[in-house]
Amino acid sequence: MKQITNIILLFILVLLLIGCKSTESSDYFGQTYPDSIPVVFAPGTVSVKGRLEHGISFTPDTRELAFGILNRGDFSGKIFYAKKMNEKWTEPVIFGPLKNESVYLPYFSPNGKSLLFTQSKAGKDNAFTDIWIVEKVKDGWGNPKMIRAPVNSTSREANACMTSDGTIYFSSNRNCAGKENCHTADLFYSKFRDNDYQQVDIIPEFVSSNDEESVFISPKEDYIIFCRYTDNENGVDLYISYRDTNNRWVEPQRIDSTINSKDWDRRPFVSADNKFLFFTRLQIGENGINESDIYWVNTSKLFKPFAYNALSDTTIRIWQRFEISVPKDYFKDIDDRQLTYSVKQNQFDWLYFDREQMKLFGLPTIEGNFELTFSASDQYSNKTDHKLIITVKK
């Protein structure tokens, strides 16, 4: 009996060891995970003092990485690549398939089987680029291909990122074509249908008088990060937006001040598990770019609750009891499903909120318009408010 017990215990131990091996943590070039304050990524190897790095991307299994290097003289670009082999990372070197080209801003596709990048247009200076793609083949990488119109145009396509269904999001200043003194870039997308990209649409919710560039789209297309010029004091910052229940993008919000800085923060990339944000920080001086390094940070201050299925303004009758069901998905959070709800209504004492039943109820005793503020907080103390108006009539 004792021997049988020992065999069972040994079997359980083997299963536990197998389970531990299968849940091996992600390896980002052997670096220690950061906390909520951004730090330089892989100093001395990826981020080298005096060198201009910008834009980094990892495959979903975190066994390959690619990042860009800018030449200070003519701003031509090179893409560097490293791979984890025999549980050790190789030294980053110029990406072989693109070694003879001026290329920028690599983004791996969500399945890790292709790499999007931009390349300088032939016959023009390096400020003008097109979107290209190179795909993996059995023995390595295939031949790079420029994505056809209408994704590319005669204008500048600055960078591109892809969703799980193949939709490409990118920035372009094509809407400035034919306009004097217009250089503003906007964000566009193109869906992959019938084995091709046949149509391009602008994202109207993000159009502004400033550039929208450096786009990162989540594989599920549920959030988007991009950079935009904020003001003279803050320079270029990272912004985030989410999709609501009506498939609309909510108003973009400047990412938390613990991440954005007084320098130029650009070129976002989020790990496949949504745990880490990578971005490029440029230090701009009187003579141009002083330094450009890649930073990373955990996402505890990146993702915050957002109004997903919010109530609309509503009208109720005075002296009539009412009850309104509050959607359980009124707010959502990319990295937290257990949000804490609260309601602020200091203007009136006839309305009550049952947090357990998610219901508003009461007996209005006065006419007028009353502002109600719903709030949601996540596990990291990030809080978001959403306001609605309740109108009481006879």
N, C-alpha and C positions, 0 to 999 in steps of 0.2 A: 504493500500500500504506500509506504514511504517513497519507494522508487517511482511509482506512478505519479505521486504528487510532485516529485522533483522534475519529472519529464514535463508535466503540465506547466510548472513554473518556468522552466527553460523555454518552452514554446511561447508563453506569454511574453517573456523577455525579448525573444527574437522578434515578435510582432511589434513590440514597442520600439525596438531599434530600427526596424523597417519604417515605422511611422515617422520617427524622428528624421530619418534620412529623406523621406518624401516631402517633408515640410521644411526643407533647407531654406534659410532666409536668403533674400535677394542680395546680390553682391554688386555694389556700384564701384567698380575699379578698386576694390579693397579698402574703401574709405569708411571711417567711422561715421555712423548716422548722425546728422545734425539735429539740433532742437529747433525751437521756434524763431531763432535769430539766424539770418543767413550767414553762411561762411563760404570762403573761397573753396571751390571744388578741386581736389587733387593738386594742391599747390606744388609747383616745381616740375610737374609732369604733364598735366593737362593745362592748368592755368600757370603760365610761366611769366614771371615778372618782366615787363618790358615788351612782351609779345601781345598781339591783339587777337585774343580768342573771342569767338562769338558763336552762340548757337550749339547746343549739344542734344543728342538723342540716343536712347538705348533701345535695343530690341526688348520685347515683352519678357523674355527669359533672363534679361540683364546679363547676357553673355557676349554682347557686341555693343560697341559705342562708336559714334561718329561725331566730330565737332569741326567747326570752321576756324580758319586762321586768315586774318587780313594782312596784306602787305601795306606798310605805312606809306610807301612811295606813290603807288598808283591805285591802291585799294583793290587790286586783284585779290582773288581768294583761292585757298586750298582747303580741301577736306581731309582731315586726319581720321584714322580708323584703328581700333584695337579690338582684340578678341580674346576671350578666356579659353585657353587650351590646356588640357591636363591640369585643370584647377588653378592655373596661373595666367595672369593677364599679360598679353604681349605689349611691347612698347608701342605707343601710338606712332604711326607712320602715315605718309601721304597715301590716300586711298587709291589703289592701283588703277581701277578702271577710269579714273578721272585725273590722273597725274599730270596730263598735258593741257588741262583746261583751267580756266578761271571760274571757280565754282564756290557756292555759298550755301549755308543754312540747311544742313541735312536733317531730314525727318524720316525715321523708319515708319513703315506702315504698321497698323495694329497687329498684323500677323507676322511681322518681322521678315517678310519675304521680298520686300522691295524698299528702295530708298528714294525719297523725293528730294530734290535739291534745285537750286537756281543756278543758271550759267550765263555768263556775259554774252550779250548778243554779238554776233559776228559783225565786224565793221564799225562798232560803236564803242564808246568808252565804258568802263566797268560800272557806271551808274545805271545802265540798261541791262536787264536780265530777263530770261525766259525760264519757265518751269520745265524741268526734266525729270525722268525717272529711270532707275536701273533696277533690274530684277535679278533675283538669285536663280541660278541654274544648277544642274547637278554637280558640276565641278567648280563652282564658285559664283561668279557674277557674270551676267550677260552684257550685251552692248547697251550703253545709255541711249535713251530715246527722248526726243523733245515731244512734249504733249502738244497735240495739234490745237488749232483754233477750234472753238472760241475761247478755250482756257487761256492760251497765249494770244497776244495781240501785238500791234505795233508799238504799244506803250510799254511801261515797265511793270512786270510781275515780280513782286519782291520776295515772297516766300509762300510755301504751301504746306498743308498738313492734311491727313486723310482719316476718314472714319472707317468703322468696320465694314460698312457696305460699299466702300470705294468712293464715297463723295469727297471731293477735294474742296477745301477752304483755302483761300489765298487772298493776298492784297494786291491791288493794282491801281494805277492812276489813269486808267483808260477813260474815265469820265472827264478828264481834263483835255482830251484830244481836241484840237482846234480852238482851245480857249487860251487867251493871252494871260501870262503870269499866273497860271494855275498849275500846281504841282501836287495837289492833295490826293492822297491815296485812300481808298475805301476797301471794305471787305466784301468778297464775293464767294459764291460757292457754285459747284457744278456736280450734278448727280451722274453716276455711271449707269447708263441705260443702253440696252441693246449693244453691249460691248464697246461703248464709246461715250465720250463727253460731248453732248450735242447742244447744250444750252448753258448759259451762265446767268446767274441772278445775283443782284446786289442784296446785302443785308440791310434793309431800310432802317431798322431800329438803331443802327450804329452810325449812321451818316452824321457828320459834324463838319465844322469849318477847319478842323485839324486832321492830321494824318491818323488813320487807323492801320496799323501794320503789325508785323511779328505775331501772326495768329497761331494759336494752338487750339485744336478742336479735340474734345474727348472722343474716344472710339465709339461711345454710345450716343454721341451728339447731344448730351444733356447739359454740357457747359462749354464755354469758350473763353479763352484768355487772349488778350491782345494788348498792344501798347498804344498810347495816345499822348500827345503833348498836353500837359496839364497847365502849367504857367511858367513864368520866368524863374520863379523860386524853386519849383519842384522838377522842372524839365520834363522828360518823358517818363511816364509811369505805366505800370501794368494795371489793367482793368479786367474784371470778370463779369460774365453774364450767364444766366441759366434759362432753360426752357420751362415755360409754365404748362399747365394742363391743356391750353389751347394751342400749343406748339409755337408760341411767340417767345421771342427773347425778351427777358425783363430788362429794365433800365440798367446799363452797365455801371458797376460800382468800382471805385478805385480800391485796389487791394490794400490790405491793412498796412499801416505805417511802419510796423515792425519789419515789413518786407520791402516796400518801396522806400527810396532814399532821395536825397537831394541830387544825386547823380542820375544818369539816364539808365533806367531799368527796362530791358527789352528781351526779345527772343526766348519766350517761355516754353518749357516742356515739362509735362507731368508724368511721373512713372506710371506704369500700367496698373499698379495697385492703388493709385491715387494717394500715396503716402509721402511723396517728395516732389517739390517744385524745383526745377532748374531754370536759371535765367542768366542773362548777360548784363553786367553792370559796366557802363562806360563812364570814365572820368573825363569830362570835357574841360579844356583850359583855353587860354587865349590863342594858343597856336594849334588848336585842334584836339585830337584824342590823346590824352596823357597815358591812359591805361584802359585795358578792356579785359576783364576776367569773367569766368563762369562761376556762378554761385549756386548753392543749393540750400534748402531749408525744408523742414517737415511742414505738412499742410494744416497743422492745427489752427493757424491764423489765416489760412487761405480760404478754406471753405466755411461759409457761414449759412445759417438758415435763410431761405428765400421764399417769397410768397408764390406758391405753386398753384394752389386751387383756392384762391382767396374769395371771400364773399364780396359781392358788389354792393354799392349804396342801395339802401332799401327804404320803403315807406310803410309806416304802420299807423293804426288809428288810435286816437286818444281814448282813454278809459276802456280799452279792449285788451284783454290779456293776449299775449303772443308768445310763441316759442319758435326759435330758429335753430335748426341743426347746423352746427359748425363742421365743415369737412375735416375729417381726421388727417387729411393730407393738405390742410390749409397752407402749411409750411413744409418744405423739404430741406434736407441737408445731404450733400454728397457723401460725407463720412460719418453721419450720425442719424440713426433711425429713431432714437428715443429723445425727442425734443420736449422741453417744458414750456407749456403755454400759459399766458396770463393776459388779462384784459385791464385796460385803464380807462375809467369813465368817471372822472372827478366832477363832471358837469351835472350829473343827475344820479339820484339814488333809487330809481325805480327799475333799474335793469340789473340782472344777475347773470353770472357765467358759471356753469357747472363744468369744471375741468374734466371730471371723470366721465360724464355723459356727453361732453362736447356740445352743450346746448346753451343758447342765450334765451332768457325768458324774463317776463316782467309785466307790469301794468303801467303804461305811460300816463302821467298826470298833467303834462304841460305840452303845449305845441311848440314846434321849432325844429331847427336842424342841430343835431348832436353828433359830435365827433367821437368815434370809438377807436381805440388803438389796440390792436392785437399784437402780442409780442411772442417770440419764440427764442429760447436759449438752448445751446447745445452743451455737450460735456466739457468744452473748452472755454465756457463762459462767453462765447460769441452770441450776440443778441441782435435780432432784427425786428423792426416794427413795421406794421402795415395799418394804414388808417382807412376808415370808411365812415360814411355819413348816414345816420339814421334820421329820417324825417318823420315827425309826428304831426298828423293832420286830423281835422275833425272827420 
